[in-house]
Amino acid sequence: MTGQHSDPVLSSDFLLTAMADCGPDDPVVRLAAQQVRSDQPRYDRSVLAEALLSGPHAEEAPAWLLEAAVAADLDAETEPSHFARRPVLVTLALGHPSCPTSLRDQTLKRCTSEQLARVGSPRVAERLADAMAEEVRARGGTPPPMTPQLLEEPTPAQIMFGQGPLHDLVFVAARDTLPTAPDFGEPGEGEDVTERLKRHHRAYEAWERMWRQILNQHPDRHRAFVDWARGTDAERPIGDELLGSLPWTVEPELLTELAEADLRRFPFELLLAQASRMRRDGTDKQQVLDRFAAELPALTDEEQTRFRRLLGRESTTLLDMGCEAPVTWVQHIASGTWRHLLNPAQAKDGYRSVAWRASATTRADLAARFAETAVRALPFWEAGDRYSAINADKVAWVRDMLLHVPTVTEDVKAGVRPIIRHARKRLGPRHPGLQLRYDQRREIEEILDTIERVLADPPSSVGADRCRSALGAPSEVTVRELAGVQVQAVTEYLDRHPSDDSLVEKALLACAASGHRSDDDFEQVLRRHGSPDTVLLRLTEGLRGNLGGGPSWREAWTRLVLARPDIGPELVRALPAWPALRARGGRHARAHPAVVSAVREALGADQNMWDRFATCPATHSGPTAWLRLGDLLDAAVTGAPWPKPLGSR
């Protein structure tokens, strides 16, 4: 019956095993070839064809075998279970020494762009890669200027870069046929200047998105793309996407180069501001050009055009903008290309936290370079007019600068304080500018609060988590804030404020509130206290008012206290009853021996006391979760009413 086949006596598995180390004329090889030409299932024919081409016929193969291999692999593309597999047979056949040029060319023309990318893997034979590169160039033609439509209907080169890694020759051919920078072009029918600018802006955004997708898909090619783009229109979008959108995927040396290149743009902004101030103060245009004659030759053509254009302006508004160019530039990169480097812990790939290729030290060094650059912009900050609005970007750069600059000097503080005062004034209820939403106002206030805390207590050194150590004055810092920073940041903070027992007590309580501090961390903080032998009892007796929080905080405090050596019965009795009775200790992680000892000592052998204690009102959560073990034991022994929970703070 048509479409049916009978299973051969010798299975494909048997032939595959028997073919090991066989020559092309071996009987087993001939039997395998017969099955490839038969009507057996495609899978069996495919695995046998692959074994023949990579084994007995690796050097010389009949034309029918090469054609059968190509047909079997390309036919598999239409199967539902294909899942974009690598076409191994096509790669073997077309890269085979015996493959005729006609079969290779015909097959490559038949392939879709996705298939071309999968065939053109890095391990493909050189002769095949060269033919594929020619096909990619022919298919790509003259690279078109980028438009938003090309994101929906991508070119062959875009499609190929959407697949896996490519052979070097195929990579170069595909790269050279990618869409170029958007063409400003001629205005469309009825299109005014504003609409034309918007159209060009949308096209440029699409070009940036294209590069972001390609760079994310090919992290091993970052260096190649950067070197190729140097001096071209693609240099800026490639550098900005690697630095601003995908910095965690960039190897450390290249990331450092990109960051340094970005900061080298800052001196031009300083030059622009100095020239603008001279013009605003009444200096003649030619006098300004003469003043900066030595600096102008070092500028790029684009920078020289911008510089001369600004000098020719008579508008006070435009000159004011030029005067503040360094500040505007720093604001822009802080919220743009540097946003992840300045706040690496907040970087996300979708909803997932990212794994950085650059070390924490490298990231901290780069952030410090940004901060040192931003400090140079402070003298150029100017208060806006009374109608100017405010947003988070206008103050966030100051926060990022302070959190990463190696030393917060008095000059830096003096430069920052007017910015804070101006921002607070803009947040005032009577400010005539644009009214902010609640969430916008709160974000700005939080940034300003952070800035003021840093000014009150500057961090001592640059670190990977420096931005989380802006804790402010010891009298104002809270247990929750101390719990939210890394152990090293707390240690540095305590070092800067020695002999402050109140601060040490907050740090002790923060060990429980953080949820991940170790026994050693707790012990090191305790050693800083002036009365380490008595402070734990006092804090534990007033735990609800001192610590608060939910069950996990009580359990953490109980665990940390019971982990100390030679803990006395008085301290055990002061612990919350529920977590104390469930605490583990000893060799077999059973009930903690110090707690068991305290209970046995109080209740003795009196069954009534034990029965009464077993019905005590201690709970896992709620107000009765704060009942102390000792108070409940005393009530069980005396028969007095159960104690009521102590009031909270």
BELDA-V337542 format. One line per field, one symbol per residue. ss: DSSP state (2 for helix, 1 for strand, 0 for the rest). A space follows every 10 residues. Layout:
ss->???
This chain:
ss->0000000000 0222222200 0000002222 2222220000 0222222222 2222000000 0022222222 2222220000 0000000222 2222000000 2222222222 0022222220 0000022222 2222222222 0000100022 2200022222 2000000222 2222220001 0000000000 0022222222 2222222222 2222222022 2222222220 0002222222 2222002220 0222222222 2220022222 2222222222 0000222222 2022220000 2222222222 2000022222 2220222222 2222200022 2202220110 0110000002 2222222222 2222200222 0000000000 0022222222 2222000002 2222222222 2222220000 0000000222 2222222222 2222220000 0000022200 0000000022 2220002222 2222220000 2222222222 2222000022 2222220000 0222222222 2022220000 2222222222 2200000022 2222012222 2001100001 1022222222 2220002222 2222000000 0022220122 2222222200 000000000
